């Protein structure tokens, strides 16, 4: 297969995943945006976490909230738990890598805050411990997952929102997660700022 054919196939796979996701995910995305907006309006914040590409997505979301998305507005309180390398490595060294996010939530999370937990498989132990700590802090969870939702999907309770991409391919899940993040940012701005 020539490069151009391979590229076309990858584009088409990505497009098809998004097309198949739309009817399944539009309501959970809307529910997640409503949850985030209601918590922000009540003075709460959003903590986000993930590993690898999902860590990048957590930081991407946080930057869109703190700075701006496509419209001028005041910054919104969001913290990516993936960015402080001294904190992450000290927790991993002194305790365990699986606790790098939950320890931060224990210190920074407050009732009615939101955790944006991102895991393509739903089986990342550190993200799942973060979800457990968030519940202990009476926080709500918005989970971006894929495949069958994994253990993260099973940890969610009433008031949480799972946005599960219907794919088993990590790259396709991550590509769709980024679109979902942009949808959330757009809906937050729309609800806060109007048309």
Rosetta constraint file for C-alpha pairs under 8 A:
AtomPair CA 1 CA 5 HARMONIC 6.19 0.50
AtomPair CA 1 CA 6 HARMONIC 6.37 0.50
AtomPair CA 2 CA 6 HARMONIC 6.28 0.50
AtomPair CA 3 CA 7 HARMONIC 6.06 0.50
AtomPair CA 4 CA 8 HARMONIC 6.15 0.50
AtomPair CA 5 CA 9 HARMONIC 6.19 0.50
AtomPair CA 6 CA 10 HARMONIC 6.26 0.50
AtomPair CA 7 CA 11 HARMONIC 6.19 0.50
AtomPair CA 8 CA 12 HARMONIC 6.11 0.50
AtomPair CA 9 CA 13 HARMONIC 6.10 0.50
AtomPair CA 10 CA 14 HARMONIC 6.19 0.50
AtomPair CA 11 CA 15 HARMONIC 6.14 0.50
AtomPair CA 12 CA 16 HARMONIC 5.97 0.50
AtomPair CA 13 CA 17 HARMONIC 6.18 0.50
AtomPair CA 13 CA 172 HARMONIC 7.49 0.50
AtomPair CA 14 CA 18 HARMONIC 6.43 0.50
AtomPair CA 14 CA 172 HARMONIC 5.67 0.50
AtomPair CA 14 CA 175 HARMONIC 7.16 0.50
AtomPair CA 14 CA 176 HARMONIC 7.89 0.50
AtomPair CA 15 CA 19 HARMONIC 6.19 0.50
AtomPair CA 16 CA 20 HARMONIC 6.11 0.50
AtomPair CA 17 CA 21 HARMONIC 6.07 0.50
AtomPair CA 17 CA 166 HARMONIC 7.39 0.50
AtomPair CA 17 CA 167 HARMONIC 6.98 0.50
AtomPair CA 17 CA 172 HARMONIC 6.65 0.50
AtomPair CA 17 CA 176 HARMONIC 7.50 0.50
AtomPair CA 18 CA 22 HARMONIC 6.22 0.50
AtomPair CA 18 CA 176 HARMONIC 6.23 0.50
AtomPair CA 19 CA 23 HARMONIC 7.98 0.50
AtomPair CA 20 CA 24 HARMONIC 7.53 0.50
AtomPair CA 20 CA 166 HARMONIC 7.37 0.50
AtomPair CA 21 CA 25 HARMONIC 5.75 0.50
AtomPair CA 21 CA 165 HARMONIC 6.18 0.50
AtomPair CA 21 CA 166 HARMONIC 6.24 0.50
AtomPair CA 22 CA 26 HARMONIC 5.70 0.50
AtomPair CA 24 CA 28 HARMONIC 7.95 0.50
AtomPair CA 25 CA 29 HARMONIC 5.95 0.50
AtomPair CA 25 CA 163 HARMONIC 6.26 0.50
AtomPair CA 25 CA 164 HARMONIC 7.36 0.50
AtomPair CA 25 CA 165 HARMONIC 7.59 0.50
AtomPair CA 26 CA 30 HARMONIC 6.18 0.50
AtomPair CA 27 CA 31 HARMONIC 6.06 0.50
AtomPair CA 28 CA 32 HARMONIC 6.00 0.50
AtomPair CA 28 CA 161 HARMONIC 6.47 0.50
AtomPair CA 28 CA 162 HARMONIC 6.79 0.50
AtomPair CA 28 CA 163 HARMONIC 5.81 0.50
AtomPair CA 29 CA 33 HARMONIC 6.19 0.50
AtomPair CA 29 CA 163 HARMONIC 6.65 0.50
AtomPair CA 29 CA 180 HARMONIC 7.06 0.50
AtomPair CA 29 CA 183 HARMONIC 7.49 0.50
AtomPair CA 29 CA 184 HARMONIC 6.78 0.50
AtomPair CA 30 CA 34 HARMONIC 6.22 0.50
AtomPair CA 30 CA 184 HARMONIC 7.78 0.50
AtomPair CA 30 CA 187 HARMONIC 7.72 0.50
AtomPair CA 31 CA 35 HARMONIC 6.19 0.50
AtomPair CA 31 CA 161 HARMONIC 7.08 0.50
AtomPair CA 32 CA 36 HARMONIC 6.15 0.50
AtomPair CA 32 CA 142 HARMONIC 6.32 0.50
AtomPair CA 32 CA 161 HARMONIC 6.01 0.50
AtomPair CA 32 CA 184 HARMONIC 7.47 0.50
AtomPair CA 33 CA 37 HARMONIC 6.06 0.50
AtomPair CA 33 CA 184 HARMONIC 5.48 0.50
AtomPair CA 33 CA 187 HARMONIC 6.13 0.50
AtomPair CA 33 CA 188 HARMONIC 6.03 0.50
AtomPair CA 34 CA 38 HARMONIC 6.07 0.50
AtomPair CA 34 CA 188 HARMONIC 7.79 0.50
AtomPair CA 35 CA 39 HARMONIC 6.23 0.50
AtomPair CA 36 CA 40 HARMONIC 6.11 0.50
AtomPair CA 36 CA 46 HARMONIC 7.69 0.50
AtomPair CA 36 CA 114 HARMONIC 6.96 0.50
AtomPair CA 36 CA 188 HARMONIC 7.48 0.50
AtomPair CA 37 CA 41 HARMONIC 6.05 0.50
AtomPair CA 37 CA 188 HARMONIC 5.99 0.50
AtomPair CA 37 CA 191 HARMONIC 7.34 0.50
AtomPair CA 37 CA 192 HARMONIC 7.50 0.50
AtomPair CA 38 CA 42 HARMONIC 6.37 0.50
AtomPair CA 39 CA 43 HARMONIC 6.59 0.50
AtomPair CA 39 CA 44 HARMONIC 5.30 0.50
AtomPair CA 39 CA 45 HARMONIC 7.15 0.50
AtomPair CA 39 CA 112 HARMONIC 6.51 0.50
AtomPair CA 39 CA 113 HARMONIC 6.59 0.50
AtomPair CA 39 CA 114 HARMONIC 7.38 0.50
AtomPair CA 40 CA 44 HARMONIC 4.98 0.50
AtomPair CA 40 CA 45 HARMONIC 6.08 0.50
AtomPair CA 40 CA 76 HARMONIC 7.58 0.50
AtomPair CA 40 CA 77 HARMONIC 7.69 0.50
AtomPair CA 44 CA 77 HARMONIC 7.50 0.50
AtomPair CA 44 CA 110 HARMONIC 7.93 0.50
AtomPair CA 44 CA 112 HARMONIC 6.43 0.50
AtomPair CA 44 CA 113 HARMONIC 5.05 0.50
AtomPair CA 44 CA 114 HARMONIC 7.72 0.50
AtomPair CA 45 CA 76 HARMONIC 7.76 0.50
AtomPair CA 45 CA 77 HARMONIC 4.94 0.50
AtomPair CA 45 CA 78 HARMONIC 5.55 0.50
AtomPair CA 45 CA 79 HARMONIC 7.84 0.50
AtomPair CA 45 CA 113 HARMONIC 5.13 0.50
AtomPair CA 45 CA 114 HARMONIC 6.41 0.50
AtomPair CA 46 CA 77 HARMONIC 6.47 0.50
AtomPair CA 46 CA 78 HARMONIC 4.58 0.50
AtomPair CA 46 CA 79 HARMONIC 6.33 0.50
AtomPair CA 46 CA 113 HARMONIC 5.89 0.50
AtomPair CA 46 CA 114 HARMONIC 4.71 0.50
AtomPair CA 46 CA 115 HARMONIC 5.75 0.50
AtomPair CA 46 CA 116 HARMONIC 6.90 0.50
AtomPair CA 47 CA 78 HARMONIC 5.75 0.50
AtomPair CA 47 CA 79 HARMONIC 4.86 0.50
AtomPair CA 47 CA 80 HARMONIC 5.78 0.50
AtomPair CA 47 CA 81 HARMONIC 6.65 0.50
AtomPair CA 47 CA 105 HARMONIC 7.96 0.50
AtomPair CA 47 CA 109 HARMONIC 7.71 0.50
AtomPair CA 47 CA 113 HARMONIC 7.63 0.50
AtomPair CA 47 CA 114 HARMONIC 6.22 0.50
AtomPair CA 47 CA 115 HARMONIC 4.85 0.50
AtomPair CA 47 CA 116 HARMONIC 6.10 0.50
AtomPair CA 48 CA 58 HARMONIC 5.21 0.50
AtomPair CA 48 CA 59 HARMONIC 7.49 0.50
AtomPair CA 48 CA 61 HARMONIC 7.93 0.50
AtomPair CA 48 CA 62 HARMONIC 7.23 0.50
AtomPair CA 48 CA 78 HARMONIC 7.63 0.50
AtomPair CA 48 CA 79 HARMONIC 6.30 0.50
AtomPair CA 48 CA 80 HARMONIC 4.74 0.50
AtomPair CA 48 CA 81 HARMONIC 5.92 0.50
AtomPair CA 48 CA 82 HARMONIC 7.88 0.50
AtomPair CA 48 CA 115 HARMONIC 5.59 0.50
AtomPair CA 48 CA 116 HARMONIC 4.47 0.50
AtomPair CA 48 CA 117 HARMONIC 5.87 0.50
AtomPair CA 48 CA 118 HARMONIC 7.69 0.50
AtomPair CA 49 CA 54 HARMONIC 7.44 0.50
AtomPair CA 49 CA 55 HARMONIC 5.95 0.50
AtomPair CA 49 CA 58 HARMONIC 5.34 0.50
AtomPair CA 49 CA 59 HARMONIC 7.97 0.50
AtomPair CA 49 CA 80 HARMONIC 6.02 0.50
AtomPair CA 49 CA 81 HARMONIC 5.46 0.50
AtomPair CA 49 CA 82 HARMONIC 6.00 0.50
AtomPair CA 49 CA 101 HARMONIC 7.02 0.50
AtomPair CA 49 CA 115 HARMONIC 7.83 0.50
AtomPair CA 49 CA 116 HARMONIC 6.50 0.50
AtomPair CA 49 CA 117 HARMONIC 5.36 0.50
AtomPair CA 49 CA 118 HARMONIC 6.16 0.50
AtomPair CA 49 CA 127 HARMONIC 6.81 0.50
AtomPair CA 50 CA 54 HARMONIC 4.60 0.50
AtomPair CA 50 CA 55 HARMONIC 4.24 0.50
AtomPair CA 50 CA 56 HARMONIC 7.75 0.50
AtomPair CA 50 CA 57 HARMONIC 7.59 0.50
AtomPair CA 50 CA 58 HARMONIC 6.26 0.50
AtomPair CA 50 CA 82 HARMONIC 7.20 0.50
AtomPair CA 50 CA 117 HARMONIC 6.32 0.50
AtomPair CA 50 CA 118 HARMONIC 4.89 0.50
AtomPair CA 50 CA 119 HARMONIC 6.01 0.50
AtomPair CA 50 CA 127 HARMONIC 6.31 0.50
AtomPair CA 51 CA 55 HARMONIC 4.51 0.50
AtomPair CA 51 CA 56 HARMONIC 7.80 0.50
AtomPair CA 51 CA 82 HARMONIC 7.92 0.50
AtomPair CA 51 CA 118 HARMONIC 7.87 0.50
AtomPair CA 51 CA 119 HARMONIC 7.32 0.50
AtomPair CA 51 CA 124 HARMONIC 7.94 0.50
AtomPair CA 52 CA 56 HARMONIC 6.60 0.50
AtomPair CA 53 CA 57 HARMONIC 6.32 0.50
AtomPair CA 53 CA 174 HARMONIC 7.29 0.50
AtomPair CA 54 CA 58 HARMONIC 6.12 0.50
AtomPair CA 54 CA 118 HARMONIC 5.77 0.50
AtomPair CA 54 CA 119 HARMONIC 6.42 0.50
AtomPair CA 54 CA 120 HARMONIC 7.66 0.50
AtomPair CA 54 CA 174 HARMONIC 7.28 0.50
AtomPair CA 55 CA 59 HARMONIC 6.28 0.50
AtomPair CA 55 CA 82 HARMONIC 6.03 0.50
AtomPair CA 55 CA 118 HARMONIC 7.77 0.50
AtomPair CA 56 CA 60 HARMONIC 6.00 0.50
AtomPair CA 57 CA 61 HARMONIC 6.14 0.50
AtomPair CA 57 CA 118 HARMONIC 7.84 0.50
AtomPair CA 57 CA 177 HARMONIC 7.78 0.50
AtomPair CA 57 CA 178 HARMONIC 6.69 0.50
AtomPair CA 57 CA 181 HARMONIC 7.87 0.50
AtomPair CA 58 CA 62 HARMONIC 6.27 0.50
AtomPair CA 58 CA 80 HARMONIC 5.79 0.50
AtomPair CA 58 CA 82 HARMONIC 7.53 0.50
AtomPair CA 58 CA 116 HARMONIC 7.52 0.50
AtomPair CA 58 CA 118 HARMONIC 7.17 0.50
AtomPair CA 59 CA 63 HARMONIC 6.07 0.50
AtomPair CA 59 CA 79 HARMONIC 7.98 0.50
AtomPair CA 59 CA 80 HARMONIC 5.27 0.50
AtomPair CA 59 CA 82 HARMONIC 7.23 0.50
AtomPair CA 59 CA 83 HARMONIC 7.41 0.50
AtomPair CA 60 CA 64 HARMONIC 6.31 0.50
AtomPair CA 61 CA 65 HARMONIC 6.35 0.50
AtomPair CA 61 CA 181 HARMONIC 6.32 0.50
AtomPair CA 61 CA 182 HARMONIC 7.97 0.50
AtomPair CA 61 CA 185 HARMONIC 7.64 0.50
AtomPair CA 62 CA 66 HARMONIC 6.04 0.50
AtomPair CA 62 CA 78 HARMONIC 5.21 0.50
AtomPair CA 62 CA 79 HARMONIC 5.82 0.50
AtomPair CA 62 CA 80 HARMONIC 5.80 0.50
AtomPair CA 63 CA 67 HARMONIC 5.72 0.50
AtomPair CA 63 CA 68 HARMONIC 7.38 0.50
AtomPair CA 63 CA 78 HARMONIC 7.87 0.50
AtomPair CA 64 CA 68 HARMONIC 4.93 0.50
AtomPair CA 64 CA 69 HARMONIC 4.88 0.50
AtomPair CA 64 CA 185 HARMONIC 7.02 0.50
AtomPair CA 65 CA 69 HARMONIC 6.91 0.50
AtomPair CA 65 CA 75 HARMONIC 6.16 0.50
AtomPair CA 65 CA 76 HARMONIC 5.07 0.50
AtomPair CA 65 CA 77 HARMONIC 6.89 0.50
AtomPair CA 65 CA 78 HARMONIC 6.21 0.50
AtomPair CA 65 CA 185 HARMONIC 7.27 0.50
AtomPair CA 66 CA 75 HARMONIC 4.44 0.50
AtomPair CA 66 CA 76 HARMONIC 4.93 0.50
AtomPair CA 66 CA 77 HARMONIC 6.07 0.50
AtomPair CA 66 CA 78 HARMONIC 6.13 0.50
AtomPair CA 67 CA 74 HARMONIC 7.65 0.50
AtomPair CA 67 CA 75 HARMONIC 5.24 0.50
AtomPair CA 67 CA 76 HARMONIC 7.55 0.50
AtomPair CA 68 CA 72 HARMONIC 6.29 0.50
AtomPair CA 68 CA 73 HARMONIC 6.49 0.50
AtomPair CA 68 CA 74 HARMONIC 7.61 0.50
AtomPair CA 68 CA 75 HARMONIC 6.50 0.50
AtomPair CA 69 CA 185 HARMONIC 6.45 0.50
AtomPair CA 69 CA 186 HARMONIC 7.27 0.50
AtomPair CA 69 CA 189 HARMONIC 7.81 0.50
AtomPair CA 70 CA 186 HARMONIC 7.73 0.50
AtomPair CA 71 CA 189 HARMONIC 7.51 0.50
AtomPair CA 73 CA 193 HARMONIC 7.95 0.50
AtomPair CA 81 CA 101 HARMONIC 6.24 0.50
AtomPair CA 81 CA 104 HARMONIC 7.10 0.50
AtomPair CA 82 CA 88 HARMONIC 7.24 0.50
AtomPair CA 82 CA 101 HARMONIC 7.75 0.50
AtomPair CA 84 CA 88 HARMONIC 6.13 0.50
AtomPair CA 85 CA 89 HARMONIC 5.87 0.50
AtomPair CA 86 CA 90 HARMONIC 5.97 0.50
AtomPair CA 87 CA 91 HARMONIC 6.17 0.50
AtomPair CA 87 CA 100 HARMONIC 7.93 0.50
AtomPair CA 88 CA 92 HARMONIC 6.18 0.50
AtomPair CA 88 CA 100 HARMONIC 5.40 0.50
AtomPair CA 88 CA 101 HARMONIC 7.79 0.50
AtomPair CA 89 CA 93 HARMONIC 5.90 0.50
AtomPair CA 89 CA 100 HARMONIC 7.84 0.50
AtomPair CA 90 CA 94 HARMONIC 5.81 0.50
AtomPair CA 91 CA 95 HARMONIC 5.46 0.50
AtomPair CA 91 CA 96 HARMONIC 6.43 0.50
AtomPair CA 91 CA 97 HARMONIC 6.91 0.50
AtomPair CA 91 CA 99 HARMONIC 6.87 0.50
AtomPair CA 91 CA 100 HARMONIC 5.56 0.50
AtomPair CA 91 CA 103 HARMONIC 7.56 0.50
AtomPair CA 92 CA 96 HARMONIC 4.47 0.50
AtomPair CA 92 CA 97 HARMONIC 4.14 0.50
AtomPair CA 92 CA 98 HARMONIC 7.45 0.50
AtomPair CA 92 CA 99 HARMONIC 7.01 0.50
AtomPair CA 92 CA 100 HARMONIC 6.06 0.50
AtomPair CA 93 CA 97 HARMONIC 7.46 0.50
AtomPair CA 95 CA 99 HARMONIC 7.12 0.50
AtomPair CA 96 CA 100 HARMONIC 7.23 0.50
AtomPair CA 97 CA 126 HARMONIC 6.93 0.50
AtomPair CA 98 CA 125 HARMONIC 5.54 0.50
AtomPair CA 98 CA 126 HARMONIC 3.99 0.50
AtomPair CA 98 CA 127 HARMONIC 7.81 0.50
AtomPair CA 98 CA 129 HARMONIC 7.06 0.50
AtomPair CA 99 CA 103 HARMONIC 5.86 0.50
AtomPair CA 99 CA 126 HARMONIC 5.60 0.50
AtomPair CA 99 CA 129 HARMONIC 6.67 0.50
AtomPair CA 99 CA 130 HARMONIC 7.58 0.50
AtomPair CA 100 CA 104 HARMONIC 6.91 0.50
AtomPair CA 100 CA 126 HARMONIC 6.50 0.50
AtomPair CA 101 CA 105 HARMONIC 6.29 0.50
AtomPair CA 101 CA 126 HARMONIC 6.28 0.50
AtomPair CA 101 CA 127 HARMONIC 6.89 0.50
AtomPair CA 101 CA 129 HARMONIC 7.48 0.50
AtomPair CA 101 CA 130 HARMONIC 5.41 0.50
AtomPair CA 102 CA 106 HARMONIC 6.17 0.50
AtomPair CA 102 CA 126 HARMONIC 7.21 0.50
AtomPair CA 102 CA 127 HARMONIC 7.89 0.50
AtomPair CA 102 CA 129 HARMONIC 5.70 0.50
AtomPair CA 102 CA 130 HARMONIC 4.20 0.50
AtomPair CA 102 CA 131 HARMONIC 7.68 0.50
AtomPair CA 102 CA 132 HARMONIC 7.79 0.50
AtomPair CA 102 CA 133 HARMONIC 5.55 0.50
AtomPair CA 102 CA 134 HARMONIC 7.72 0.50
AtomPair CA 103 CA 107 HARMONIC 6.63 0.50
AtomPair CA 103 CA 130 HARMONIC 8.00 0.50
AtomPair CA 104 CA 108 HARMONIC 5.93 0.50
AtomPair CA 104 CA 109 HARMONIC 7.71 0.50
AtomPair CA 105 CA 109 HARMONIC 4.71 0.50
AtomPair CA 105 CA 130 HARMONIC 6.88 0.50
AtomPair CA 105 CA 133 HARMONIC 6.45 0.50
AtomPair CA 105 CA 134 HARMONIC 6.59 0.50
AtomPair CA 106 CA 133 HARMONIC 6.57 0.50
AtomPair CA 106 CA 134 HARMONIC 7.92 0.50
AtomPair CA 106 CA 137 HARMONIC 7.37 0.50
AtomPair CA 109 CA 113 HARMONIC 6.49 0.50
AtomPair CA 109 CA 134 HARMONIC 6.97 0.50
AtomPair CA 109 CA 137 HARMONIC 6.35 0.50
AtomPair CA 109 CA 139 HARMONIC 7.39 0.50
AtomPair CA 110 CA 137 HARMONIC 5.84 0.50
AtomPair CA 110 CA 138 HARMONIC 7.17 0.50
AtomPair CA 110 CA 139 HARMONIC 6.75 0.50
AtomPair CA 111 CA 137 HARMONIC 5.49 0.50
AtomPair CA 111 CA 138 HARMONIC 4.61 0.50
AtomPair CA 111 CA 139 HARMONIC 5.14 0.50
AtomPair CA 112 CA 138 HARMONIC 6.16 0.50
AtomPair CA 112 CA 139 HARMONIC 4.75 0.50
AtomPair CA 112 CA 140 HARMONIC 6.37 0.50
AtomPair CA 113 CA 138 HARMONIC 7.88 0.50
AtomPair CA 113 CA 139 HARMONIC 4.99 0.50
AtomPair CA 113 CA 140 HARMONIC 6.50 0.50
AtomPair CA 114 CA 134 HARMONIC 8.00 0.50
AtomPair CA 114 CA 139 HARMONIC 5.47 0.50
AtomPair CA 114 CA 140 HARMONIC 4.85 0.50
AtomPair CA 114 CA 141 HARMONIC 5.58 0.50
AtomPair CA 114 CA 142 HARMONIC 7.16 0.50
AtomPair CA 115 CA 131 HARMONIC 7.41 0.50
AtomPair CA 115 CA 134 HARMONIC 6.75 0.50
AtomPair CA 115 CA 139 HARMONIC 6.90 0.50
AtomPair CA 115 CA 140 HARMONIC 6.28 0.50
AtomPair CA 115 CA 141 HARMONIC 4.75 0.50
AtomPair CA 115 CA 142 HARMONIC 6.14 0.50
AtomPair CA 115 CA 143 HARMONIC 7.99 0.50
AtomPair CA 116 CA 141 HARMONIC 6.01 0.50
AtomPair CA 116 CA 142 HARMONIC 4.87 0.50
AtomPair CA 116 CA 143 HARMONIC 5.88 0.50
AtomPair CA 116 CA 144 HARMONIC 7.53 0.50
AtomPair CA 117 CA 127 HARMONIC 6.35 0.50
AtomPair CA 117 CA 130 HARMONIC 7.84 0.50
AtomPair CA 117 CA 131 HARMONIC 7.22 0.50
AtomPair CA 117 CA 141 HARMONIC 6.94 0.50
AtomPair CA 117 CA 142 HARMONIC 6.21 0.50
AtomPair CA 117 CA 143 HARMONIC 4.75 0.50
AtomPair CA 117 CA 144 HARMONIC 6.27 0.50
AtomPair CA 118 CA 122 HARMONIC 7.85 0.50
AtomPair CA 118 CA 127 HARMONIC 7.37 0.50
AtomPair CA 118 CA 143 HARMONIC 5.82 0.50
AtomPair CA 118 CA 144 HARMONIC 4.76 0.50
AtomPair CA 118 CA 145 HARMONIC 6.26 0.50
AtomPair CA 119 CA 123 HARMONIC 7.12 0.50
AtomPair CA 119 CA 124 HARMONIC 6.53 0.50
AtomPair CA 119 CA 127 HARMONIC 7.20 0.50
AtomPair CA 119 CA 143 HARMONIC 7.71 0.50
AtomPair CA 119 CA 144 HARMONIC 6.25 0.50
AtomPair CA 119 CA 145 HARMONIC 5.18 0.50
AtomPair CA 119 CA 146 HARMONIC 7.49 0.50
AtomPair CA 120 CA 144 HARMONIC 7.21 0.50
AtomPair CA 120 CA 145 HARMONIC 4.71 0.50
AtomPair CA 120 CA 146 HARMONIC 4.85 0.50
AtomPair CA 120 CA 147 HARMONIC 7.21 0.50
AtomPair CA 120 CA 149 HARMONIC 7.96 0.50
AtomPair CA 120 CA 170 HARMONIC 6.29 0.50
AtomPair CA 120 CA 173 HARMONIC 6.31 0.50
AtomPair CA 120 CA 174 HARMONIC 6.95 0.50
AtomPair CA 121 CA 145 HARMONIC 6.19 0.50
AtomPair CA 121 CA 146 HARMONIC 5.67 0.50
AtomPair CA 121 CA 147 HARMONIC 6.05 0.50
AtomPair CA 121 CA 148 HARMONIC 7.50 0.50
AtomPair CA 121 CA 149 HARMONIC 6.31 0.50
AtomPair CA 121 CA 150 HARMONIC 5.78 0.50
AtomPair CA 122 CA 128 HARMONIC 7.70 0.50
AtomPair CA 122 CA 145 HARMONIC 5.70 0.50
AtomPair CA 122 CA 146 HARMONIC 7.08 0.50
AtomPair CA 122 CA 148 HARMONIC 7.91 0.50
AtomPair CA 122 CA 149 HARMONIC 5.09 0.50
AtomPair CA 122 CA 150 HARMONIC 4.14 0.50
AtomPair CA 122 CA 151 HARMONIC 5.53 0.50
AtomPair CA 122 CA 152 HARMONIC 4.73 0.50
AtomPair CA 122 CA 153 HARMONIC 6.56 0.50
AtomPair CA 123 CA 127 HARMONIC 7.92 0.50
AtomPair CA 123 CA 128 HARMONIC 7.16 0.50
AtomPair CA 123 CA 150 HARMONIC 5.28 0.50
AtomPair CA 123 CA 151 HARMONIC 5.39 0.50
AtomPair CA 123 CA 152 HARMONIC 6.38 0.50
AtomPair CA 124 CA 128 HARMONIC 6.19 0.50
AtomPair CA 125 CA 129 HARMONIC 6.06 0.50
AtomPair CA 126 CA 130 HARMONIC 6.16 0.50
AtomPair CA 127 CA 131 HARMONIC 6.32 0.50
AtomPair CA 127 CA 152 HARMONIC 7.74 0.50
AtomPair CA 128 CA 132 HARMONIC 6.38 0.50
AtomPair CA 128 CA 151 HARMONIC 7.19 0.50
AtomPair CA 128 CA 152 HARMONIC 5.59 0.50
AtomPair CA 128 CA 155 HARMONIC 7.63 0.50
AtomPair CA 129 CA 133 HARMONIC 6.18 0.50
AtomPair CA 130 CA 134 HARMONIC 6.04 0.50
AtomPair CA 131 CA 135 HARMONIC 6.32 0.50
AtomPair CA 131 CA 141 HARMONIC 7.03 0.50
AtomPair CA 131 CA 152 HARMONIC 7.54 0.50
AtomPair CA 131 CA 155 HARMONIC 7.28 0.50
AtomPair CA 131 CA 156 HARMONIC 7.96 0.50
AtomPair CA 132 CA 136 HARMONIC 6.33 0.50
AtomPair CA 132 CA 155 HARMONIC 7.43 0.50
AtomPair CA 133 CA 137 HARMONIC 6.25 0.50
AtomPair CA 134 CA 138 HARMONIC 6.27 0.50
AtomPair CA 134 CA 139 HARMONIC 5.03 0.50
AtomPair CA 134 CA 140 HARMONIC 7.05 0.50
AtomPair CA 134 CA 141 HARMONIC 7.39 0.50
AtomPair CA 135 CA 139 HARMONIC 5.41 0.50
AtomPair CA 135 CA 140 HARMONIC 6.95 0.50
AtomPair CA 140 CA 159 HARMONIC 6.42 0.50
AtomPair CA 140 CA 160 HARMONIC 5.45 0.50
AtomPair CA 141 CA 156 HARMONIC 7.34 0.50
AtomPair CA 141 CA 159 HARMONIC 7.80 0.50
AtomPair CA 141 CA 160 HARMONIC 4.84 0.50
AtomPair CA 141 CA 161 HARMONIC 6.35 0.50
AtomPair CA 142 CA 160 HARMONIC 5.91 0.50
AtomPair CA 142 CA 161 HARMONIC 4.82 0.50
AtomPair CA 142 CA 162 HARMONIC 5.87 0.50
AtomPair CA 142 CA 163 HARMONIC 7.49 0.50
AtomPair CA 143 CA 152 HARMONIC 7.63 0.50
AtomPair CA 143 CA 153 HARMONIC 7.66 0.50
AtomPair CA 143 CA 160 HARMONIC 7.89 0.50
AtomPair CA 143 CA 161 HARMONIC 6.25 0.50
AtomPair CA 143 CA 162 HARMONIC 4.70 0.50
AtomPair CA 143 CA 163 HARMONIC 6.02 0.50
AtomPair CA 143 CA 164 HARMONIC 7.84 0.50
AtomPair CA 144 CA 162 HARMONIC 6.15 0.50
AtomPair CA 144 CA 163 HARMONIC 4.97 0.50
AtomPair CA 144 CA 164 HARMONIC 5.96 0.50
AtomPair CA 144 CA 165 HARMONIC 7.76 0.50
AtomPair CA 144 CA 177 HARMONIC 6.76 0.50
AtomPair CA 145 CA 149 HARMONIC 5.48 0.50
AtomPair CA 145 CA 150 HARMONIC 8.00 0.50
AtomPair CA 145 CA 152 HARMONIC 8.00 0.50
AtomPair CA 145 CA 153 HARMONIC 7.73 0.50
AtomPair CA 145 CA 162 HARMONIC 7.19 0.50
AtomPair CA 145 CA 163 HARMONIC 6.20 0.50
AtomPair CA 145 CA 164 HARMONIC 4.61 0.50
AtomPair CA 145 CA 165 HARMONIC 6.21 0.50
AtomPair CA 145 CA 173 HARMONIC 7.77 0.50
AtomPair CA 146 CA 164 HARMONIC 4.81 0.50
AtomPair CA 146 CA 165 HARMONIC 4.47 0.50
AtomPair CA 146 CA 166 HARMONIC 6.04 0.50
AtomPair CA 146 CA 167 HARMONIC 6.05 0.50
AtomPair CA 146 CA 168 HARMONIC 6.78 0.50
AtomPair CA 146 CA 170 HARMONIC 8.00 0.50
AtomPair CA 146 CA 173 HARMONIC 6.03 0.50
AtomPair CA 147 CA 164 HARMONIC 7.33 0.50
AtomPair CA 147 CA 165 HARMONIC 6.86 0.50
AtomPair CA 147 CA 166 HARMONIC 6.11 0.50
AtomPair CA 147 CA 167 HARMONIC 5.40 0.50
AtomPair CA 147 CA 168 HARMONIC 4.83 0.50
AtomPair CA 147 CA 169 HARMONIC 7.96 0.50
AtomPair CA 148 CA 153 HARMONIC 7.91 0.50
AtomPair CA 148 CA 164 HARMONIC 7.72 0.50
AtomPair CA 149 CA 153 HARMONIC 4.65 0.50
AtomPair CA 149 CA 154 HARMONIC 7.54 0.50
AtomPair CA 149 CA 164 HARMONIC 6.33 0.50
AtomPair CA 150 CA 154 HARMONIC 6.95 0.50
AtomPair CA 151 CA 155 HARMONIC 6.40 0.50
AtomPair CA 152 CA 156 HARMONIC 6.77 0.50
AtomPair CA 153 CA 162 HARMONIC 6.87 0.50
AtomPair CA 156 CA 160 HARMONIC 5.90 0.50
AtomPair CA 156 CA 161 HARMONIC 7.59 0.50
AtomPair CA 156 CA 162 HARMONIC 7.68 0.50
AtomPair CA 165 CA 173 HARMONIC 5.93 0.50
AtomPair CA 165 CA 176 HARMONIC 7.09 0.50
AtomPair CA 165 CA 177 HARMONIC 7.69 0.50
AtomPair CA 166 CA 173 HARMONIC 7.85 0.50
AtomPair CA 167 CA 172 HARMONIC 6.96 0.50
AtomPair CA 167 CA 173 HARMONIC 6.23 0.50
AtomPair CA 168 CA 173 HARMONIC 7.48 0.50
AtomPair CA 169 CA 173 HARMONIC 6.21 0.50
AtomPair CA 170 CA 174 HARMONIC 6.11 0.50
AtomPair CA 171 CA 175 HARMONIC 6.14 0.50
AtomPair CA 172 CA 176 HARMONIC 6.24 0.50
AtomPair CA 173 CA 177 HARMONIC 6.06 0.50
AtomPair CA 174 CA 178 HARMONIC 6.34 0.50
AtomPair CA 175 CA 179 HARMONIC 6.70 0.50
AtomPair CA 176 CA 180 HARMONIC 6.19 0.50
AtomPair CA 177 CA 181 HARMONIC 6.16 0.50
AtomPair CA 178 CA 182 HARMONIC 6.31 0.50
AtomPair CA 179 CA 183 HARMONIC 6.18 0.50
AtomPair CA 180 CA 184 HARMONIC 6.17 0.50
AtomPair CA 181 CA 185 HARMONIC 6.21 0.50
AtomPair CA 182 CA 186 HARMONIC 6.09 0.50
AtomPair CA 183 CA 187 HARMONIC 6.08 0.50
AtomPair CA 184 CA 188 HARMONIC 6.04 0.50
AtomPair CA 185 CA 189 HARMONIC 6.25 0.50
AtomPair CA 186 CA 190 HARMONIC 6.05 0.50
AtomPair CA 187 CA 191 HARMONIC 6.05 0.50
AtomPair CA 188 CA 192 HARMONIC 6.09 0.50
AtomPair CA 189 CA 193 HARMONIC 5.57 0.50
AtomPair CA 189 CA 194 HARMONIC 7.34 0.50
AtomPair CA 190 CA 194 HARMONIC 4.84 0.50
AtomPair CA 190 CA 195 HARMONIC 6.11 0.50
